[in-house]
Amino acid sequence: AGNNGATLVSNMRYGALTDNGAFSVTAPSYANSSPGDEIVIGQVANSWPYNAFTVNFPANVVFLNPSGQRDAQLICNTSNPQGFRLYCAWKDGANAYWVLA
């Protein structure tokens, strides 16, 4: 999914290989998030259980985890699932809300 520290681009697909160590990327900013945007990330070579892949969410960008709680990070450190899709569910005057789709 790009380089360590890179910012993801909406409506793109990425492969994330962590064989060389854990790394993180940043979700799109509030200004670059729109309802209906998606980001697809696939796990490459079953590497996440050994070195985690993390998506950080910047200011005014909220990740709602499957329990409906706000998180600043999505940490991927298991072999299942083999990937995931982030979906920008809605955006108001203060925040953009991303969920797992």
TANOR-V744580 format. One line per field, one symbol per residue. ss: DSSP state (a for helix, b for strand, c for the rest). psi: psi as a letter, one per 30 degrees, with the letter a starting at -180 (. if undefined). burial: 1 if it has 16 or more other C-alpha atoms within 10 Angstrom, else 0. A space follows every 10 residues. Layout:
ss: ???
psi: ???
burial: ???
This chain:
ss: ccccccbccc cbbbbbcccc ccbbbbcccc cccccccbbb bbbccccccc ccbbbbcccc bbbbcccccb bcbbbbcccc ccbbbbbbbb bccccbbbbb c
psi: halkflklkk hlklkjkgeg lklllkllle fgkkkfklkk kkkkghfefe jlkkkkklkg jkkjlffglk kfljkjglfk lgalkkkjel kafelkjklk .
burial: 1000001111 0001011110 0111111111 0011001111 1111011100 1111111101 1111000000 0011011100 0010011110 1000111111 0
